[in-house]
């Protein structure tokens, strides 16, 4: 009984304590006050800003391509014969200077042909000289025959008068008549000789022309027995050996011109159009030309090629032409650039020679005629930029980006020179929020340098 009373007393005590605790909690909750907000203690974020400027801008276009020699020599035999001599350096990979005789074919057959053609030509020349002499003699004899015929006819006329007066006999007159007829026959014979002489002369001149052609062909064949490098070459392939007999039309060797190389780069059309628009030359409405080089001043464009994987290895280049058509897969423009002296200043291993089949990056650039408004591309957020407005308030403004190049965005509308834009990435950019600005003049100078291409 005593235990039952003690248990009951504990329960009452517990309930009383719980009631008091709940009452105190309700009392504190009803009398609680919210903390006061003091807006004066909120700090404005410090953001990096730059001043927008119109700067000189160098338009760039780049693409990739494979190097190749600007000119290759595939030596083919025009004459047959035995290979008489070969240069010791006629081996794949060897570089030889211009004017080097690389190979010679036995010339004896063609030297004999030249001697025979010269003899025929000399004989025909002598015949023509003889014919000219005969013509001169025949003309002289013809003049004499004319004079003799005139005298004979005069004599015959006198005899005819004397016969009518019976002063001379008829037989005497007949004798004079026979002499006159003989003289006429001689004159006719000389005239016939002179008549056929032009035909004989034409025949001899035709034979002379054939002999001269034969001589020129033989001389050309003789020249074709020697293979002399027309420019500095690097031998790529050799297909003959010394003492080997070769036939006309046979491939002998191949060599590449090392004085010039070229690259056909695939450049995006948008970049290429921007460059071509700057260097295009105005044409008269009546002037039409199919030659694209006459419509653009390629000399204004600066070019450079860089070895992919070794960007410090560079060569100056210049545009020579725009190849016909587009690249089928990428629909890019095909620009051919030329590199002079690709083997100059070779310093292995730092700077190798520009050899065939190297994979290169081609960079073309030209200064835009007018300065452009340029901002960092990262400061454009989905078509908007963040400006510093009045009273250091953030202002979101839409802009139109003409194009982007590298990390730069060229603005065509929405900004003006002198505006201050925020270049920091703000997680929550709210219109009208107060900010503190910190101008970065170093970034402004870098932008100017990058835009003008001075940092390249």
C-alpha positions as a Markdown table, in Angstrom:
| # | Residue | x | y | z |
|---|---|---|---|---|
| 1 | Unk | 0.0 | 0.0 | 0.0 |
| 2 | Unk | 2.8 | 2.3 | 0.8 |
| 3 | Unk | 4.6 | 1.5 | -2.5 |
| 4 | Unk | 1.4 | 2.3 | -4.4 |
| 5 | Unk | 1.1 | 5.8 | -2.7 |
| 6 | Unk | 4.8 | 6.6 | -3.6 |
| 7 | Unk | 4.3 | 5.7 | -7.3 |
| 8 | Unk | 1.2 | 7.9 | -7.5 |
| 9 | Unk | 3.0 | 10.9 | -6.0 |
| 10 | Unk | 5.8 | 10.6 | -8.5 |
| 11 | Unk | 3.4 | 10.7 | -11.4 |
| 12 | Unk | 1.7 | 13.8 | -10.1 |
| 13 | Unk | 5.0 | 15.6 | -9.7 |
| 14 | Unk | 6.0 | 14.7 | -13.3 |
| 15 | Unk | 2.8 | 16.0 | -14.8 |
| 16 | Unk | 3.1 | 19.2 | -12.8 |
| 17 | Unk | 6.6 | 19.8 | -14.1 |
| 18 | Unk | 5.6 | 19.1 | -17.7 |
| 19 | Unk | 2.7 | 21.6 | -17.4 |
| 20 | Unk | 5.0 | 24.3 | -16.0 |
| 21 | Unk | 7.5 | 23.7 | -18.9 |
| 22 | Unk | 4.9 | 24.0 | -21.6 |
| 23 | Unk | 3.5 | 27.2 | -20.0 |
| 24 | Unk | 7.0 | 28.8 | -19.9 |
| 25 | Unk | 7.6 | 27.9 | -23.5 |
| 26 | Unk | 4.3 | 29.4 | -24.7 |
| 27 | Unk | 5.1 | 32.5 | -22.7 |
| 28 | Unk | 8.5 | 33.0 | -24.2 |
| 29 | Unk | 7.2 | 32.4 | -27.7 |
| 30 | Unk | 4.5 | 35.0 | -27.3 |
| 31 | Unk | 6.9 | 37.6 | -26.0 |
| 32 | Unk | 9.7 | 36.9 | -28.5 |
| 33 | Unk | 10.7 | 39.8 | -30.9 |
| 34 | Unk | 12.3 | 39.5 | -34.4 |
| 35 | Unk | 15.8 | 40.9 | -34.8 |
| 36 | Unk | 16.0 | 44.3 | -36.5 |
| 37 | Unk | 17.6 | 44.4 | -40.0 |
| 38 | Unk | 20.0 | 47.2 | -40.6 |
| 39 | Unk | 20.5 | 47.7 | -44.3 |
| 40 | Unk | 23.4 | 50.1 | -43.7 |
| 41 | Unk | 25.6 | 47.2 | -42.7 |
| 42 | Unk | 25.3 | 45.2 | -46.1 |
| 43 | Unk | 28.6 | 45.5 | -48.0 |
| 44 | Unk | 28.5 | 46.1 | -51.8 |
| 45 | Unk | 30.6 | 43.5 | -53.7 |
| 46 | Unk | 33.9 | 44.7 | -55.2 |
| 47 | Unk | 33.9 | 43.9 | -59.0 |
| 48 | Unk | 36.5 | 44.3 | -61.7 |
| 49 | Unk | 35.5 | 46.7 | -64.5 |
| 50 | Unk | 37.1 | 48.0 | -67.7 |
| 51 | Unk | 36.4 | 50.9 | -69.9 |
| 52 | Unk | 35.1 | 50.0 | -73.4 |
| 53 | Unk | 37.3 | 51.4 | -76.1 |
| 54 | Unk | 37.3 | 51.4 | -79.9 |
| 55 | Unk | 40.7 | 49.8 | -80.8 |
| 56 | Unk | 42.6 | 48.8 | -83.9 |
| 57 | Unk | 41.6 | 45.3 | -84.7 |
| 58 | Unk | 43.4 | 42.7 | -86.7 |
| 59 | Unk | 41.1 | 40.2 | -88.4 |
| 60 | Unk | 42.3 | 36.7 | -88.3 |
| 61 | Unk | 41.5 | 33.5 | -90.1 |
| 62 | Unk | 43.2 | 30.2 | -89.6 |
| 63 | Unk | 43.0 | 26.7 | -91.0 |
| 64 | Unk | 45.1 | 23.5 | -91.3 |
| 65 | Unk | 46.8 | 21.9 | -94.3 |
| 66 | Unk | 49.6 | 19.7 | -95.4 |
| 67 | Unk | 52.8 | 21.1 | -97.0 |
| 68 | Unk | 53.8 | 20.1 | -100.5 |
| 69 | Unk | 56.5 | 21.4 | -102.9 |
| 70 | Unk | 55.3 | 24.3 | -105.1 |
| 71 | Unk | 56.9 | 22.5 | -108.0 |
| 72 | Unk | 58.0 | 18.9 | -108.6 |
| 73 | Unk | 60.2 | 17.6 | -111.4 |
| 74 | Unk | 59.3 | 14.2 | -112.8 |
| 75 | Unk | 62.1 | 13.4 | -115.2 |
| 76 | Unk | 61.0 | 11.4 | -118.2 |
| 77 | Unk | 63.2 | 10.2 | -121.0 |
| 78 | Unk | 62.4 | 11.9 | -124.4 |
| 79 | Unk | 65.1 | 9.8 | -126.2 |
| 80 | Unk | 66.3 | 6.2 | -125.8 |
| 81 | Unk | 69.8 | 5.1 | -125.1 |
| 82 | Unk | 72.2 | 3.9 | -122.5 |
| 83 | Unk | 72.6 | 5.8 | -119.2 |
| 84 | Unk | 76.2 | 7.1 | -119.6 |
| 85 | Unk | 76.7 | 8.9 | -116.2 |
| 86 | Unk | 74.7 | 9.6 | -113.0 |
| 87 | Unk | 75.5 | 12.2 | -110.3 |
| 88 | Unk | 76.8 | 10.6 | -107.1 |
| 89 | Unk | 74.1 | 12.5 | -105.2 |
| 90 | Unk | 71.2 | 11.1 | -107.3 |
| 91 | Unk | 69.7 | 9.3 | -104.3 |
| 92 | Unk | 66.5 | 9.8 | -102.4 |
| 93 | Unk | 66.7 | 12.7 | -99.8 |
| 94 | Unk | 69.9 | 14.3 | -101.2 |
| 95 | Unk | 69.7 | 18.1 | -101.9 |
| 96 | Unk | 71.5 | 19.4 | -105.0 |
| 97 | Unk | 71.9 | 23.0 | -106.2 |
| 98 | Unk | 70.4 | 24.4 | -109.4 |
| 99 | Unk | 72.5 | 23.7 | -112.5 |
| 100 | Unk | 73.7 | 20.3 | -111.4 |
| 101 | Unk | 73.8 | 17.6 | -114.1 |
| 102 | Unk | 72.0 | 14.7 | -112.6 |
| 103 | Unk | 72.0 | 12.1 | -115.4 |
| 104 | Unk | 73.3 | 11.8 | -119.0 |
| 105 | Unk | 72.3 | 9.4 | -121.8 |
| 106 | Unk | 74.9 | 8.3 | -124.4 |
| 107 | Unk | 74.7 | 11.1 | -127.1 |
| 108 | Unk | 76.8 | 9.4 | -129.9 |
| 109 | Unk | 73.7 | 8.4 | -132.0 |
| 110 | Unk | 72.3 | 11.9 | -131.9 |
| 111 | Unk | 75.7 | 13.5 | -132.6 |
| 112 | Unk | 75.9 | 11.4 | -135.8 |
| 113 | Unk | 72.4 | 12.5 | -136.8 |
| 114 | Unk | 73.4 | 16.1 | -136.4 |
| 115 | Unk | 76.5 | 15.6 | -138.6 |
| 116 | Unk | 74.4 | 13.9 | -141.3 |
| 117 | Unk | 71.8 | 16.7 | -141.2 |
| 118 | Unk | 74.5 | 19.3 | -141.4 |
| 119 | Unk | 76.0 | 17.5 | -144.5 |
| 120 | Unk | 72.6 | 17.4 | -146.2 |
| 121 | Unk | 72.0 | 21.0 | -145.4 |
| 122 | Unk | 75.4 | 22.0 | -146.9 |
| 123 | Unk | 74.7 | 20.0 | -150.1 |
| 124 | Unk | 71.4 | 21.6 | -150.5 |
| 125 | Unk | 72.8 | 25.1 | -150.0 |
| 126 | Unk | 75.4 | 24.4 | -152.7 |
| 127 | Unk | 72.7 | 23.3 | -155.1 |
| 128 | Unk | 70.7 | 26.4 | -154.4 |
| 129 | Unk | 73.9 | 28.5 | -155.1 |
| 130 | Unk | 74.5 | 26.6 | -158.3 |
| 131 | Unk | 70.9 | 27.1 | -159.4 |
| 132 | Unk | 71.2 | 30.8 | -158.7 |
| 133 | Unk | 74.3 | 30.9 | -160.9 |
| 134 | Unk | 72.6 | 29.1 | -163.7 |
| 135 | Unk | 69.7 | 31.5 | -163.5 |
| 136 | Unk | 72.0 | 34.5 | -163.8 |
| 137 | Unk | 73.8 | 32.9 | -166.8 |
| 138 | Unk | 70.5 | 32.0 | -168.5 |
| 139 | Unk | 69.3 | 35.6 | -168.0 |
| 140 | Unk | 72.4 | 36.9 | -169.6 |
| 141 | Unk | 72.2 | 34.5 | -172.5 |
| 142 | Unk | 68.5 | 35.4 | -172.9 |
| 143 | Unk | 69.4 | 39.1 | -173.3 |
| 144 | Unk | 72.0 | 38.2 | -175.9 |
| 145 | Unk | 69.5 | 36.0 | -177.7 |
| 146 | Unk | 67.0 | 38.8 | -177.9 |
| 147 | Unk | 69.6 | 41.1 | -179.4 |
| 148 | Unk | 70.7 | 38.5 | -181.9 |
| 149 | Unk | 67.1 | 37.7 | -182.9 |
| 150 | Unk | 66.5 | 41.4 | -183.4 |
| 151 | Unk | 69.5 | 41.7 | -185.7 |
| 152 | Unk | 68.5 | 38.5 | -187.6 |
| 153 | Unk | 64.9 | 39.8 | -188.1 |
| 154 | Unk | 66.2 | 43.1 | -189.4 |
| 155 | Unk | 68.6 | 41.3 | -191.8 |
| 156 | Unk | 65.8 | 39.0 | -192.9 |
| 157 | Unk | 63.6 | 42.1 | -193.6 |
| 158 | Unk | 66.3 | 43.6 | -195.9 |
| 159 | Unk | 66.7 | 40.3 | -197.7 |
| 160 | Unk | 63.0 | 40.2 | -198.3 |
| 161 | Unk | 63.1 | 43.6 | -200.0 |
| 162 | Unk | 66.2 | 42.7 | -202.1 |
| 163 | Unk | 64.5 | 39.5 | -203.3 |
| 164 | Unk | 61.5 | 41.5 | -204.6 |
| 165 | Unk | 63.9 | 43.7 | -206.6 |
| 166 | Unk | 65.9 | 40.6 | -207.7 |
| 167 | Unk | 69.1 | 42.0 | -206.1 |
| 168 | Unk | 69.7 | 38.7 | -204.2 |
| 169 | Unk | 68.7 | 35.1 | -204.8 |
| 170 | Unk | 65.9 | 33.4 | -203.1 |
| 171 | Unk | 68.3 | 30.8 | -201.7 |
| 172 | Unk | 70.1 | 33.6 | -199.9 |
| 173 | Unk | 66.9 | 34.8 | -198.3 |
| 174 | Unk | 66.0 | 31.3 | -197.2 |
| 175 | Unk | 69.4 | 31.0 | -195.5 |
| 176 | Unk | 68.7 | 34.1 | -193.5 |
| 177 | Unk | 65.2 | 32.8 | -192.7 |
| 178 | Unk | 66.7 | 29.6 | -191.3 |
| 179 | Unk | 69.1 | 31.5 | -189.2 |
| 180 | Unk | 66.3 | 33.6 | -187.8 |
| 181 | Unk | 64.2 | 30.6 | -186.9 |
| 182 | Unk | 67.2 | 29.0 | -185.2 |
| 183 | Unk | 67.7 | 32.1 | -183.2 |
| 184 | Unk | 64.0 | 32.0 | -182.2 |
| 185 | Unk | 64.4 | 28.4 | -181.1 |
| 186 | Unk | 67.4 | 29.2 | -179.0 |
| 187 | Unk | 65.5 | 32.1 | -177.3 |
| 188 | Unk | 62.6 | 29.8 | -176.6 |
| 189 | Unk | 64.9 | 27.2 | -175.0 |
| 190 | Unk | 66.4 | 29.8 | -172.7 |
| 191 | Unk | 63.0 | 31.0 | -171.7 |
| 192 | Unk | 61.9 | 27.4 | -171.0 |
| 193 | Unk | 65.0 | 26.9 | -168.8 |
| 194 | Unk | 64.2 | 30.1 | -166.8 |
| 195 | Unk | 60.5 | 29.0 | -166.4 |
| 196 | Unk | 61.4 | 25.8 | -164.6 |
| 197 | Unk | 64.0 | 27.3 | -162.4 |
| 198 | Unk | 61.5 | 28.6 | -159.8 |
| 199 | Unk | 60.1 | 25.1 | -159.4 |
| 200 | Unk | 63.6 | 23.7 | -159.0 |
| 201 | Unk | 64.4 | 26.4 | -156.4 |
| 202 | Unk | 61.2 | 25.7 | -154.5 |
| 203 | Unk | 62.0 | 22.0 | -154.4 |
| 204 | Unk | 65.5 | 22.6 | -153.1 |
| 205 | Unk | 64.2 | 25.1 | -150.5 |
| 206 | Unk | 61.7 | 22.5 | -149.3 |
| 207 | Unk | 64.5 | 19.9 | -149.0 |
| 208 | Unk | 66.5 | 22.6 | -147.1 |
| 209 | Unk | 63.7 | 23.2 | -144.7 |
| 210 | Unk | 63.4 | 19.4 | -144.0 |
| 211 | Unk | 67.1 | 19.2 | -143.4 |
| 212 | Unk | 67.0 | 22.2 | -141.0 |
| 213 | Unk | 64.1 | 20.6 | -139.1 |
| 214 | Unk | 66.0 | 17.3 | -139.0 |
| 215 | Unk | 69.0 | 19.2 | -137.6 |
| 216 | Unk | 66.9 | 21.0 | -135.0 |
| 217 | Unk | 65.3 | 17.7 | -133.9 |
| 218 | Unk | 68.7 | 16.1 | -133.7 |
| 219 | Unk | 70.0 | 19.0 | -131.6 |
| 220 | Unk | 67.0 | 18.8 | -129.3 |
| 221 | Unk | 67.5 | 15.0 | -129.0 |
| 222 | Unk | 71.1 | 15.7 | -128.1 |
| 223 | Unk | 70.0 | 18.3 | -125.4 |
| 224 | Unk | 67.5 | 15.7 | -124.1 |
| 225 | Unk | 70.4 | 13.4 | -123.3 |
| 226 | Unk | 71.4 | 15.7 | -120.4 |
| 227 | Unk | 69.2 | 16.2 | -117.3 |
| 228 | Unk | 70.2 | 19.4 | -115.4 |
| 229 | Unk | 68.4 | 20.6 | -112.3 |
| 230 | Unk | 66.4 | 23.8 | -113.2 |
| 231 | Unk | 66.4 | 24.8 | -109.5 |
| 232 | Unk | 67.6 | 23.6 | -106.2 |
| 233 | Unk | 66.1 | 20.2 | -105.7 |
| 234 | Unk | 65.7 | 17.4 | -103.2 |
| 235 | Unk | 65.7 | 14.0 | -104.8 |
| 236 | Unk | 62.6 | 12.0 | -103.8 |
| 237 | Unk | 62.7 | 8.9 | -106.0 |
| 238 | Unk | 65.2 | 7.3 | -108.4 |
| 239 | Unk | 64.2 | 4.6 | -110.9 |
| 240 | Unk | 67.3 | 4.1 | -113.1 |
| 241 | Unk | 70.9 | 3.0 | -112.7 |
| 242 | Unk | 74.1 | 3.7 | -114.6 |
| 243 | Unk | 74.6 | 1.7 | -117.8 |
| 244 | Unk | 70.9 | 0.8 | -117.9 |
| 245 | Unk | 69.3 | 1.1 | -121.3 |
| 246 | Unk | 66.2 | 3.3 | -121.2 |
| 247 | Unk | 63.4 | 3.8 | -123.7 |
| 248 | Unk | 61.6 | 7.0 | -124.7 |
| 249 | Unk | 58.8 | 7.9 | -122.2 |
| 250 | Unk | 60.4 | 6.0 | -119.3 |
| 251 | Unk | 60.3 | 7.5 | -115.8 |
| 252 | Unk | 63.9 | 8.2 | -114.6 |
| 253 | Unk | 63.6 | 10.1 | -111.2 |
| 254 | Unk | 61.6 | 12.6 | -109.3 |
| 255 | Unk | 62.8 | 15.7 | -107.5 |
| 256 | Unk | 61.1 | 18.5 | -105.5 |
| 257 | Unk | 61.8 | 22.2 | -105.7 |
| 258 | Unk | 63.2 | 23.3 | -102.3 |
| 259 | Unk | 63.1 | 27.0 | -103.2 |
| 260 | Unk | 59.3 | 27.2 | -102.6 |
| 261 | Unk | 56.7 | 25.2 | -100.8 |
| 262 | Unk | 52.9 | 25.6 | -100.5 |
| 263 | Unk | 50.1 | 24.7 | -98.3 |
| 264 | Unk | 46.4 | 24.4 | -99.2 |
| 265 | Unk | 44.6 | 25.3 | -96.0 |
| 266 | Unk | 41.0 | 24.7 | -95.2 |
| 267 | Unk | 39.7 | 27.9 | -93.7 |
| 268 | Unk | 36.1 | 28.5 | -92.4 |
| 269 | Unk | 34.1 | 30.5 | -94.8 |
| 270 | Unk | 33.0 | 33.1 | -92.2 |
| 271 | Unk | 36.5 | 33.9 | -91.3 |
| 272 | Unk | 37.6 | 33.9 | -94.9 |
| 273 | Unk | 34.8 | 36.3 | -96.0 |
| 274 | Unk | 35.8 | 38.8 | -93.3 |
| 275 | Unk | 39.3 | 38.9 | -94.6 |
| 276 | Unk | 38.4 | 39.1 | -98.3 |
| 277 | Unk | 35.9 | 41.9 | -97.6 |
| 278 | Unk | 38.8 | 44.1 | -96.3 |
| 279 | Unk | 41.2 | 43.4 | -99.3 |
| 280 | Unk | 38.6 | 43.4 | -102.1 |
| 281 | Unk | 39.2 | 45.9 | -104.8 |
| 282 | Unk | 36.4 | 47.9 | -106.4 |
| 283 | Unk | 35.6 | 47.0 | -110.0 |
| 284 | Unk | 33.8 | 49.1 | -112.5 |
| 285 | Unk | 30.3 | 47.8 | -113.3 |
| 286 | Unk | 31.4 | 47.1 | -116.9 |
| 287 | Unk | 34.5 | 45.3 | -115.9 |
| 288 | Unk | 34.2 | 41.5 | -115.5 |
| 289 | Unk | 37.1 | 39.2 | -114.7 |
| 290 | Unk | 37.3 | 35.5 | -114.0 |
| 291 | Unk | 40.7 | 35.8 | -112.3 |
| 292 | Unk | 40.0 | 36.1 | -108.6 |
| 293 | Unk | 43.5 | 37.5 | -108.0 |
| 294 | Unk | 42.5 | 40.7 | -109.8 |
| 295 | Unk | 39.6 | 41.2 | -107.5 |
| 296 | Unk | 41.5 | 41.0 | -104.2 |
| 297 | Unk | 44.8 | 42.5 | -103.0 |
| 298 | Unk | 46.4 | 39.5 | -101.4 |
| 299 | Unk | 49.5 | 41.5 | -100.6 |
| 300 | Unk | 47.7 | 43.3 | -97.7 |
| 301 | Unk | 47.2 | 40.0 | -95.9 |
| 302 | Unk | 50.0 | 38.8 | -93.5 |
| 303 | Unk | 50.5 | 35.1 | -93.5 |
| 304 | Unk | 52.3 | 32.6 | -91.3 |
| 305 | Unk | 52.5 | 28.8 | -91.0 |
| 306 | Unk | 53.2 | 27.0 | -87.8 |
| 307 | Unk | 54.1 | 23.4 | -87.3 |
| 308 | Unk | 51.4 | 21.6 | -85.4 |
| 309 | Unk | 52.8 | 20.2 | -82.2 |
| 310 | Unk | 55.6 | 22.8 | -82.2 |
| 311 | Unk | 54.0 | 26.2 | -82.4 |
| 312 | Unk | 57.4 | 28.0 | -82.0 |
| 313 | Unk | 58.4 | 26.6 | -85.4 |
| 314 | Unk | 57.1 | 29.1 | -87.9 |
| 315 | Unk | 57.6 | 30.3 | -91.5 |
| 316 | Unk | 56.3 | 33.5 | -93.2 |
| 317 | Unk | 53.8 | 32.9 | -96.0 |
| 318 | Unk | 51.7 | 34.7 | -98.5 |
| 319 | Unk | 48.5 | 33.9 | -100.3 |
| 320 | Unk | 49.0 | 33.0 | -104.0 |
| 321 | Unk | 45.5 | 31.9 | -104.9 |
| 322 | Unk | 42.0 | 30.7 | -103.8 |
| 323 | Unk | 41.5 | 27.2 | -105.0 |
| 324 | Unk | 38.3 | 26.3 | -106.9 |
| 325 | Unk | 35.4 | 24.9 | -104.9 |
| 326 | Unk | 34.9 | 24.0 | -101.2 |
| 327 | Unk | 36.1 | 21.2 | -99.1 |
| 328 | Unk | 33.3 | 18.6 | -99.5 |
| 329 | Unk | 33.3 | 17.4 | -95.8 |
| 330 | Unk | 33.7 | 20.7 | -93.9 |
| 331 | Unk | 32.5 | 23.2 | -96.6 |
| 332 | Unk | 35.6 | 25.3 | -96.0 |
| 333 | Unk | 37.4 | 27.6 | -98.3 |
| 334 | Unk | 40.6 | 26.3 | -99.9 |
| 335 | Unk | 43.4 | 28.9 | -99.6 |
| 336 | Unk | 46.8 | 28.2 | -101.1 |
| 337 | Unk | 49.7 | 29.9 | -99.4 |
| 338 | Unk | 53.3 | 30.0 | -100.6 |
| 339 | Unk | 56.5 | 29.7 | -98.4 |
| 340 | Unk | 59.8 | 31.0 | -99.9 |
| 341 | Unk | 63.0 | 29.2 | -99.0 |
| 342 | Unk | 61.5 | 26.5 | -96.7 |
| 343 | Unk | 65.0 | 25.1 | -96.1 |
| 344 | Unk | 66.5 | 28.4 | -94.9 |
| 345 | Unk | 67.8 | 28.8 | -91.3 |
| 346 | Unk | 67.5 | 25.1 | -90.5 |
| 347 | Unk | 68.7 | 24.5 | -86.9 |
| 348 | Unk | 68.0 | 21.0 | -85.8 |
| 349 | Unk | 66.3 | 19.9 | -83.7 |
| 350 | Unk | 64.7 | 23.3 | -82.8 |
| 351 | Unk | 63.8 | 24.4 | -86.4 |
| 352 | Unk | 63.6 | 21.7 | -89.1 |
| 353 | Unk | 63.2 | 22.3 | -92.8 |
| 354 | Unk | 59.7 | 22.6 | -94.1 |
| 355 | Unk | 59.4 | 19.3 | -95.8 |
| 356 | Unk | 56.7 | 17.7 | -97.8 |
| 357 | Unk | 53.6 | 16.3 | -95.9 |
| 358 | Unk | 54.1 | 18.3 | -92.7 |
| 359 | Unk | 50.8 | 19.1 | -90.9 |
| 360 | Unk | 50.7 | 22.9 | -90.5 |
| 361 | Unk | 48.4 | 25.6 | -89.1 |
| 362 | Unk | 48.0 | 28.5 | -91.4 |
| 363 | Unk | 47.3 | 32.0 | -89.9 |
| 364 | Unk | 46.2 | 34.9 | -92.0 |
| 365 | Unk | 45.5 | 38.4 | -90.7 |
| 366 | Unk | 44.8 | 41.9 | -91.9 |
| 367 | Unk | 44.2 | 45.1 | -90.0 |
| 368 | Unk | 40.5 | 46.2 | -90.1 |
| 369 | Unk | 40.2 | 49.7 | -91.7 |
| 370 | Unk | 38.1 | 51.1 | -88.8 |
| 371 | Unk | 38.6 | 50.6 | -85.0 |
| 372 | Unk | 36.1 | 48.2 | -83.4 |
| 373 | Unk | 34.5 | 48.0 | -79.9 |
| 374 | Unk | 36.1 | 45.0 | -78.2 |
| 375 | Unk | 35.3 | 43.3 | -74.9 |
| 376 | Unk | 36.3 | 40.0 | -73.4 |
| 377 | Unk | 34.1 | 37.2 | -74.7 |
| 378 | Unk | 33.5 | 36.0 | -71.2 |
| 379 | Unk | 31.9 | 39.3 | -70.2 |
| 380 | Unk | 29.0 | 38.6 | -72.6 |
| 381 | Unk | 26.3 | 36.5 | -70.8 |
| 382 | Unk | 23.7 | 35.2 | -73.2 |
| 383 | Unk | 23.5 | 38.4 | -75.2 |
| 384 | Unk | 23.9 | 40.7 | -72.2 |
| 385 | Unk | 26.7 | 42.6 | -70.5 |
| 386 | Unk | 26.8 | 44.0 | -67.0 |
| 387 | Unk | 27.4 | 47.7 | -66.9 |
| 388 | Unk | 28.2 | 50.1 | -64.0 |
| 389 | Unk | 25.3 | 52.5 | -64.0 |
| 390 | Unk | 24.5 | 55.6 | -62.0 |
| 391 | Unk | 25.2 | 55.6 | -58.3 |
| 392 | Unk | 27.4 | 52.4 | -58.8 |
| 393 | Unk | 24.3 | 50.3 | -59.6 |
| 394 | Unk | 24.5 | 47.2 | -61.8 |
| 395 | Unk | 22.8 | 47.6 | -65.1 |
| 396 | Unk | 22.1 | 44.7 | -67.5 |
| 397 | Unk | 22.1 | 45.7 | -71.1 |
| 398 | Unk | 21.6 | 43.5 | -74.3 |
| 399 | Unk | 24.2 | 43.8 | -77.0 |
| 400 | Unk | 24.7 | 42.4 | -80.5 |
| 401 | Unk | 28.0 | 40.5 | -81.0 |
| 402 | Unk | 29.2 | 40.9 | -84.6 |
| 403 | Unk | 31.7 | 38.0 | -84.2 |
| 404 | Unk | 34.1 | 36.4 | -81.8 |
| 405 | Unk | 37.8 | 36.0 | -82.4 |
| 406 | Unk | 40.0 | 34.1 | -79.9 |
| 407 | Unk | 38.8 | 35.4 | -76.5 |
| 408 | Unk | 37.5 | 38.7 | -77.8 |
| 409 | Unk | 33.9 | 39.7 | -78.8 |
| 410 | Unk | 33.4 | 42.5 | -81.3 |
| 411 | Unk | 30.2 | 44.5 | -80.4 |
| 412 | Unk | 28.2 | 46.0 | -83.2 |
| 413 | Unk | 25.5 | 47.6 | -81.1 |
| 414 | Unk | 24.5 | 48.0 | -77.4 |
| 415 | Unk | 27.7 | 49.6 | -76.2 |
| 416 | Unk | 29.6 | 52.8 | -76.8 |
| 417 | Unk | 33.1 | 53.9 | -76.1 |
| 418 | Unk | 33.5 | 55.1 | -72.5 |
| 419 | Unk | 31.0 | 52.6 | -71.0 |
| 420 | Unk | 32.3 | 50.6 | -68.0 |
| 421 | Unk | 31.5 | 46.9 | -68.1 |
| 422 | Unk | 31.9 | 44.3 | -65.4 |
| 423 | Unk | 34.3 | 41.4 | -66.4 |
| 424 | Unk | 33.7 | 39.3 | -63.2 |
| 425 | Unk | 31.4 | 36.3 | -63.4 |
| 426 | Unk | 28.6 | 37.2 | -60.9 |
| 427 | Unk | 26.4 | 34.3 | -59.7 |
| 428 | Unk | 23.3 | 36.5 | -59.2 |
| 429 | Unk | 23.4 | 39.7 | -61.2 |
| 430 | Unk | 20.4 | 41.7 | -60.2 |
| 431 | Unk | 19.5 | 44.9 | -61.9 |
| 432 | Unk | 20.0 | 47.9 | -59.6 |
| 433 | Unk | 22.2 | 46.1 | -57.1 |
| 434 | Unk | 24.8 | 48.3 | -55.5 |
| 435 | Unk | 28.4 | 47.4 | -56.3 |
| 436 | Unk | 31.9 | 48.7 | -55.7 |
| 437 | Unk | 34.1 | 48.9 | -58.9 |
| 438 | Unk | 37.8 | 48.3 | -59.3 |
| 439 | Unk | 39.1 | 49.2 | -62.7 |
| 440 | Unk | 41.7 | 46.9 | -64.3 |
| 441 | Unk | 43.8 | 49.0 | -66.7 |
| 442 | Unk | 46.2 | 46.1 | -67.2 |
| 443 | Unk | 43.3 | 44.1 | -68.7 |
| 444 | Unk | 42.4 | 47.1 | -70.9 |
| 445 | Unk | 45.9 | 47.2 | -72.3 |
| 446 | Unk | 46.0 | 43.4 | -72.9 |
| 447 | Unk | 42.7 | 43.7 | -74.8 |
| 448 | Unk | 44.2 | 46.4 | -76.9 |
| 449 | Unk | 47.3 | 44.4 | -77.6 |
| 450 | Unk | 45.4 | 41.2 | -78.4 |
| 451 | Unk | 43.0 | 43.0 | -80.7 |
| 452 | Unk | 45.8 | 44.6 | -82.7 |
| 453 | Unk | 47.7 | 41.4 | -82.9 |
| 454 | Unk | 50.8 | 42.6 | -81.1 |
| 455 | Unk | 50.6 | 39.6 | -78.7 |
| 456 | Unk | 50.9 | 37.1 | -81.5 |
